[in-house]
């Protein structure tokens, strides 16, 4: 059986890693963050940029958009938790927002 391409994080390792991310928090077993924009078009454009990057690494966010706010929730379903892939995508999302 082949090894998964990601590493599940838990306990202190997860807590320490999340502390290095700006504005992300652990909630209900997922890594979460909300992003606020000037309007719907900016919020939707942000989601489009993330979608293109997420597809490149084949790791897709759980998210919602209500007018000017995008809420992102990350976890790796195959690992039943948060993995280094979620951290990678969180960093990509933060760079996309900058």
DRENMI-783323 format. One record per atom (N, C-alpha, C): x negated, y, z negated; residue in one letter; atom name. Coordinates in nm, 2 decimals, decimal comma, always signed. Layout:
[[X Y Z] 'A' 'CA'] ...
END
This chain:
[[-0,08 -0,12 +0,00] 'X' 'N'] [[+0,00 +0,00 +0,00] 'X' 'CA'] [[-0,09 +0,12 +0,00] 'X' 'C'] [[-0,06 +0,22 +0,08] 'X' 'N'] [[-0,14 +0,34 +0,09] 'X' 'CA'] [[-0,11 +0,44 -0,02] 'X' 'C'] [[-0,21 +0,52 -0,05] 'X' 'N'] [[-0,19 +0,62 -0,16] 'X' 'CA'] [[-0,11 +0,74 -0,11] 'X' 'C'] [[-0,03 +0,80 -0,20] 'X' 'N'] [[+0,05 +0,91 -0,15] 'X' 'CA'] [[-0,05 +1,03 -0,12] 'X' 'C'] [[-0,01 +1,12 -0,04] 'X' 'N'] [[-0,09 +1,24 +0,00] 'X' 'CA'] [[-0,09 +1,35 -0,11] 'X' 'C'] [[-0,02 +1,33 -0,22] 'X' 'N'] [[-0,01 +1,43 -0,32] 'X' 'CA'] [[-0,04 +1,37 -0,46] 'X' 'C'] [[-0,06 +1,46 -0,55] 'X' 'N'] [[-0,09 +1,41 -0,69] 'X' 'CA'] [[+0,02 +1,47 -0,78] 'X' 'C'] [[+0,09 +1,39 -0,85] 'X' 'N'] [[+0,19 +1,44 -0,95] 'X' 'CA'] [[+0,12 +1,50 -1,07] 'X' 'C'] [[+0,17 +1,62 -1,11] 'X' 'N'] [[+0,12 +1,69 -1,22] 'X' 'CA'] [[+0,21 +1,68 -1,34] 'X' 'C'] [[+0,16 +1,67 -1,46] 'X' 'N'] [[+0,25 +1,66 -1,57] 'X' 'CA'] [[+0,17 +1,71 -1,70] 'X' 'C'] [[+0,24 +1,73 -1,80] 'X' 'N'] [[+0,18 +1,77 -1,93] 'X' 'CA'] [[+0,10 +1,90 -1,92] 'X' 'C'] [[-0,02 +1,90 -1,99] 'X' 'N'] [[-0,11 +2,01 -1,99] 'X' 'CA'] [[-0,15 +2,06 -1,85] 'X' 'C'] [[-0,18 +1,96 -1,77] 'X' 'N'] [[-0,23 +1,99 -1,63] 'X' 'CA'] [[-0,12 +2,08 -1,56] 'X' 'C'] [[+0,00 +2,04 -1,57] 'X' 'N'] [[+0,11 +2,12 -1,51] 'X' 'CA'] [[+0,13 +2,25 -1,57] 'X' 'C'] [[+0,13 +2,26 -1,70] 'X' 'N'] [[+0,14 +2,39 -1,77] 'X' 'CA'] [[+0,03 +2,48 -1,74] 'X' 'C'] [[-0,10 +2,43 -1,73] 'X' 'N'] [[-0,21 +2,52 -1,70] 'X' 'CA'] [[-0,21 +2,57 -1,56] 'X' 'C'] [[-0,16 +2,48 -1,47] 'X' 'N'] [[-0,16 +2,52 -1,32] 'X' 'CA'] [[-0,05 +2,62 -1,30] 'X' 'C'] [[+0,07 +2,61 -1,37] 'X' 'N'] [[+0,17 +2,70 -1,35] 'X' 'CA'] [[+0,13 +2,84 -1,40] 'X' 'C'] [[+0,06 +2,84 -1,51] 'X' 'N'] [[+0,01 +2,97 -1,56] 'X' 'CA'] [[-0,08 +3,05 -1,46] 'X' 'C'] [[-0,14 +2,98 -1,37] 'X' 'N'] [[-0,22 +3,05 -1,27] 'X' 'CA'] [[-0,14 +3,11 -1,16] 'X' 'C'] [[-0,01 +3,08 -1,15] 'X' 'N'] [[+0,08 +3,13 -1,05] 'X' 'CA'] [[+0,16 +3,25 -1,10] 'X' 'C'] [[+0,17 +3,36 -1,02] 'X' 'N'] [[+0,23 +3,48 -1,07] 'X' 'CA'] [[+0,39 +3,47 -1,05] 'X' 'C'] [[+0,46 +3,47 -1,16] 'X' 'N'] [[+0,60 +3,48 -1,15] 'X' 'CA'] [[+0,68 +3,34 -1,14] 'X' 'C'] [[+0,60 +3,24 -1,12] 'X' 'N'] [[+0,66 +3,10 -1,11] 'X' 'CA'] [[+0,69 +3,05 -1,25] 'X' 'C'] [[+0,80 +2,97 -1,27] 'X' 'N'] [[+0,83 +2,91 -1,40] 'X' 'CA'] [[+0,88 +2,77 -1,38] 'X' 'C'] [[+0,86 +2,69 -1,48] 'X' 'N'] [[+0,92 +2,56 -1,48] 'X' 'CA'] [[+1,06 +2,56 -1,54] 'X' 'C'] [[+1,15 +2,51 -1,46] 'X' 'N'] [[+1,29 +2,51 -1,51] 'X' 'CA'] [[+1,36 +2,39 -1,45] 'X' 'C'] [[+1,43 +2,31 -1,53] 'X' 'N'] [[+1,50 +2,19 -1,48] 'X' 'CA'] [[+1,41 +2,10 -1,40] 'X' 'C'] [[+1,28 +2,09 -1,44] 'X' 'N'] [[+1,19 +1,99 -1,37] 'X' 'CA'] [[+1,14 +2,04 -1,24] 'X' 'C'] [[+1,16 +2,17 -1,21] 'X' 'N'] [[+1,12 +2,22 -1,08] 'X' 'CA'] [[+1,04 +2,35 -1,10] 'X' 'C'] [[+0,96 +2,39 -1,01] 'X' 'N'] [[+0,88 +2,51 -1,01] 'X' 'CA'] [[+0,97 +2,61 -0,94] 'X' 'C'] [[+1,00 +2,73 -1,00] 'X' 'N'] [[+1,10 +2,82 -0,95] 'X' 'CA'] [[+1,05 +2,96 -0,95] 'X' 'C'] [[+1,10 +3,04 -0,85] 'X' 'N'] [[+1,07 +3,18 -0,85] 'X' 'CA'] [[+1,18 +3,25 -0,76] 'X' 'C'] [[+1,22 +3,37 -0,80] 'X' 'N'] [[+1,31 +3,45 -0,72] 'X' 'CA'] [[+1,23 +3,57 -0,66] 'X' 'C'] [[+1,27 +3,60 -0,53] 'X' 'N'] [[+1,21 +3,71 -0,46] 'X' 'CA'] [[+1,32 +3,81 -0,42] 'X' 'C'] [[+1,30 +3,94 -0,44] 'X' 'N'] [[+1,40 +4,04 -0,41] 'X' 'CA'] [[+1,34 +4,13 -0,30] 'X' 'C'] [[+1,43 +4,16 -0,20] 'X' 'N'] [[+1,40 +4,24 -0,09] 'X' 'CA'] [[+1,49 +4,36 -0,07] 'X' 'C'] [[+1,45 +4,44 +0,02] 'X' 'N'] [[+1,53 +4,57 +0,04] 'X' 'CA'] [[+1,67 +4,53 +0,10] 'X' 'C'] [[+1,68 +4,43 +0,18] 'X' 'N'] [[+1,81 +4,39 +0,24] 'X' 'CA'] [[+1,80 +4,25 +0,29] 'X' 'C'] [[+1,91 +4,21 +0,35] 'X' 'N'] [[+1,93 +4,07 +0,40] 'X' 'CA'] [[+1,83 +4,04 +0,51] 'X' 'C'] [[+1,80 +4,13 +0,60] 'X' 'N'] [[+1,71 +4,10 +0,71] 'X' 'CA'] [[+1,57 +4,07 +0,66] 'X' 'C'] [[+1,52 +4,15 +0,57] 'X' 'N'] [[+1,39 +4,12 +0,51] 'X' 'CA'] [[+1,39 +3,99 +0,44] 'X' 'C'] [[+1,49 +3,96 +0,36] 'X' 'N'] [[+1,50 +3,83 +0,29] 'X' 'CA'] [[+1,50 +3,71 +0,39] 'X' 'C'] [[+1,58 +3,72 +0,50] 'X' 'N'] [[+1,59 +3,62 +0,60] 'X' 'CA'] [[+1,45 +3,60 +0,67] 'X' 'C'] [[+1,39 +3,71 +0,70] 'X' 'N'] [[+1,26 +3,71 +0,77] 'X' 'CA'] [[+1,16 +3,64 +0,68] 'X' 'C'] [[+1,16 +3,66 +0,55] 'X' 'N'] [[+1,07 +3,59 +0,46] 'X' 'CA'] [[+1,10 +3,44 +0,47] 'X' 'C'] [[+1,22 +3,40 +0,46] 'X' 'N'] [[+1,26 +3,26 +0,47] 'X' 'CA'] [[+1,21 +3,20 +0,60] 'X' 'C'] [[+1,22 +3,27 +0,71] 'X' 'N'] [[+1,17 +3,22 +0,84] 'X' 'CA'] [[+1,02 +3,20 +0,84] 'X' 'C'] [[+0,95 +3,29 +0,78] 'X' 'N'] [[+0,80 +3,28 +0,77] 'X' 'CA'] [[+0,76 +3,16 +0,69] 'X' 'C'] [[+0,83 +3,14 +0,58] 'X' 'N'] [[+0,81 +3,02 +0,49] 'X' 'CA'] [[+0,84 +2,89 +0,56] 'X' 'C'] [[+0,95 +2,89 +0,63] 'X' 'N'] [[+0,99 +2,77 +0,71] 'X' 'CA'] [[+0,88 +2,73 +0,80] 'X' 'C'] [[+0,83 +2,82 +0,87] 'X' 'N'] [[+0,72 +2,79 +0,97] 'X' 'CA'] [[+0,60 +2,73 +0,90] 'X' 'C'] [[+0,56 +2,79 +0,79] 'X' 'N'] [[+0,44 +2,74 +0,71] 'X' 'CA'] [[+0,48 +2,60 +0,65] 'X' 'C'] [[+0,60 +2,59 +0,59] 'X' 'N'] [[+0,64 +2,46 +0,53] 'X' 'CA'] [[+0,64 +2,35 +0,63] 'X' 'C'] [[+0,68 +2,37 +0,75] 'X' 'N'] [[+0,68 +2,27 +0,85] 'X' 'CA'] [[+0,54 +2,22 +0,88] 'X' 'C'] [[+0,45 +2,32 +0,88] 'X' 'N'] [[+0,31 +2,28 +0,91] 'X' 'CA'] [[+0,25 +2,18 +0,82] 'X' 'C'] [[+0,29 +2,19 +0,69] 'X' 'N'] [[+0,24 +2,10 +0,59] 'X' 'CA'] [[+0,34 +1,99 +0,55] 'X' 'C'] [[+0,45 +1,99 +0,62] 'X' 'N'] [[+0,56 +1,89 +0,61] 'X' 'CA'] [[+0,60 +1,88 +0,46] 'X' 'C'] [[+0,62 +1,99 +0,40] 'X' 'N'] [[+0,67 +2,00 +0,26] 'X' 'CA'] [[+0,77 +2,12 +0,25] 'X' 'C'] [[+0,90 +2,09 +0,23] 'X' 'N'] [[+1,00 +2,19 +0,25] 'X' 'CA'] [[+1,07 +2,23 +0,11] 'X' 'C'] [[+1,09 +2,36 +0,10] 'X' 'N'] [[+1,15 +2,41 -0,03] 'X' 'CA'] [[+1,30 +2,38 -0,04] 'X' 'C'] [[+1,34 +2,38 -0,16] 'X' 'N'] [[+1,49 +2,39 -0,19] 'X' 'CA'] [[+1,51 +2,54 -0,22] 'X' 'C'] [[+1,60 +2,60 -0,15] 'X' 'N'] [[+1,61 +2,75 -0,17] 'X' 'CA'] [[+1,75 +2,79 -0,14] 'X' 'C'] [[+1,78 +2,92 -0,18] 'X' 'N'] [[+1,91 +2,98 -0,15] 'X' 'CA'] [[+1,88 +3,13 -0,13] 'X' 'C'] [[+1,97 +3,19 -0,05] 'X' 'N'] [[+1,96 +3,33 -0,02] 'X' 'CA'] [[+2,10 +3,39 -0,04] 'X' 'C'] [[+2,10 +3,49 -0,12] 'X' 'N'] [[+2,22 +3,58 -0,13] 'X' 'CA'] [[+2,18 +3,72 -0,11] 'X' 'C'] [[+2,23 +3,77 +0,00] 'X' 'N'] [[+2,19 +3,91 +0,05] 'X' 'CA'] [[+2,05 +3,94 +0,04] 'X' 'C'] [[+2,00 +4,00 -0,06] 'X' 'N'] [[+1,86 +4,05 -0,07] 'X' 'CA'] [[+1,77 +3,96 -0,16] 'X' 'C'] [[+1,82 +3,85 -0,21] 'X' 'N'] [[+1,74 +3,77 -0,30] 'X' 'CA'] [[+1,73 +3,63 -0,25] 'X' 'C'] [[+1,61 +3,58 -0,25] 'X' 'N'] [[+1,57 +3,44 -0,22] 'X' 'CA'] [[+1,53 +3,37 -0,34] 'X' 'C'] [[+1,59 +3,26 -0,38] 'X' 'N'] [[+1,55 +3,18 -0,49] 'X' 'CA'] [[+1,49 +3,05 -0,44] 'X' 'C'] [[+1,37 +3,02 -0,48] 'X' 'N'] [[+1,29 +2,90 -0,43] 'X' 'CA'] [[+1,27 +2,80 -0,55] 'X' 'C'] [[+1,30 +2,67 -0,52] 'X' 'N'] [[+1,28 +2,57 -0,62] 'X' 'CA'] [[+1,19 +2,46 -0,55] 'X' 'C'] [[+1,08 +2,43 -0,62] 'X' 'N'] [[+0,99 +2,33 -0,56] 'X' 'CA'] [[+0,98 +2,21 -0,65] 'X' 'C'] [[+0,98 +2,09 -0,58] 'X' 'N'] [[+0,94 +1,96 -0,64] 'X' 'CA'] [[+0,92 +1,86 -0,53] 'X' 'C'] [[+0,86 +1,76 -0,56] 'X' 'N'] [[+0,83 +1,65 -0,46] 'X' 'CA'] [[+0,92 +1,53 -0,50] 'X' 'C'] [[+1,02 +1,51 -0,42] 'X' 'N'] [[+1,12 +1,41 -0,44] 'X' 'CA'] [[+1,06 +1,27 -0,45] 'X' 'C'] [[+0,97 +1,24 -0,36] 'X' 'N'] [[+0,91 +1,11 -0,36] 'X' 'CA'] [[+0,83 +1,08 -0,49] 'X' 'C'] [[+0,78 +1,19 -0,56] 'X' 'N'] [[+0,70 +1,17 -0,68] 'X' 'CA'] [[+0,79 +1,19 -0,80] 'X' 'C'] [[+0,91 +1,23 -0,78] 'X' 'N'] [[+1,01 +1,26 -0,89] 'X' 'CA'] [[+0,94 +1,36 -0,99] 'X' 'C'] [[+0,89 +1,47 -0,93] 'X' 'N'] [[+0,83 +1,57 -1,02] 'X' 'CA'] [[+0,75 +1,67 -0,93] 'X' 'C'] [[+0,67 +1,75 -1,00] 'X' 'N'] [[+0,60 +1,85 -0,94] 'X' 'CA'] [[+0,46 +1,80 -0,91] 'X' 'C'] [[+0,41 +1,82 -0,78] 'X' 'N'] [[+0,28 +1,78 -0,74] 'X' 'CA'] [[+0,19 +1,89 -0,69] 'X' 'C'] [[+0,07 +1,86 -0,66] 'X' 'N'] [[-0,02 +1,96 -0,61] 'X' 'CA'] [[+0,03 +2,01 -0,47] 'X' 'C'] [[+0,12 +1,94 -0,40] 'X' 'N'] [[+0,18 +1,99 -0,28] 'X' 'CA'] [[+0,27 +2,11 -0,31] 'X' 'C'] [[+0,34 +2,10 -0,42] 'X' 'N'] [[+0,43 +2,21 -0,46] 'X' 'CA'] [[+0,35 +2,33 -0,50] 'X' 'C'] [[+0,24 +2,31 -0,56] 'X' 'N'] [[+0,15 +2,42 -0,60] 'X' 'CA'] [[+0,09 +2,49 -0,47] 'X' 'C'] [[+0,06 +2,40 -0,37] 'X' 'N'] [[+0,01 +2,45 -0,25] 'X' 'CA'] [[+0,11 +2,54 -0,18] 'X' 'C'] [[+0,24 +2,49 -0,17] 'X' 'N'] [[+0,34 +2,56 -0,11] 'X' 'CA'] [[+0,38 +2,69 -0,18] 'X' 'C'] [[+0,37 +2,69 -0,32] 'X' 'N'] [[+0,40 +2,81 -0,40] 'X' 'CA'] [[+0,29 +2,92 -0,36] 'X' 'C'] [[+0,17 +2,87 -0,35] 'X' 'N'] [[+0,06 +2,97 -0,31] 'X' 'CA'] [[+0,09 +3,03 -0,17] 'X' 'C'] [[+0,13 +2,94 -0,08] 'X' 'N'] [[+0,16 +2,99 +0,06] 'X' 'CA'] [[+0,27 +3,09 +0,06] 'X' 'C'] [[+0,38 +3,06 -0,02] 'X' 'N'] [[+0,49 +3,15 -0,03] 'X' 'CA'] [[+0,45 +3,28 -0,09] 'X' 'C'] [[+0,37 +3,28 -0,19] 'X' 'N'] [[+0,32 +3,41 -0,25] 'X' 'CA'] [[+0,24 +3,49 -0,15] 'X' 'C'] [[+0,15 +3,42 -0,07] 'X' 'N'] [[+0,08 +3,49 +0,03] 'X' 'CA'] [[+0,17 +3,55 +0,14] 'X' 'C'] [[+0,27 +3,47 +0,17] 'X' 'N'] [[+0,37 +3,52 +0,28] 'X' 'CA'] [[+0,44 +3,64 +0,23] 'X' 'C'] [[+0,47 +3,65 +0,10] 'X' 'N'] [[+0,54 +3,76 +0,04] 'X' 'CA'] [[+0,45 +3,89 +0,04] 'X' 'C'] [[+0,32 +3,87 +0,02] 'X' 'N'] [[+0,23 +3,98 +0,00] 'X' 'CA'] [[+0,23 +4,08 +0,12] 'X' 'C'] 
END
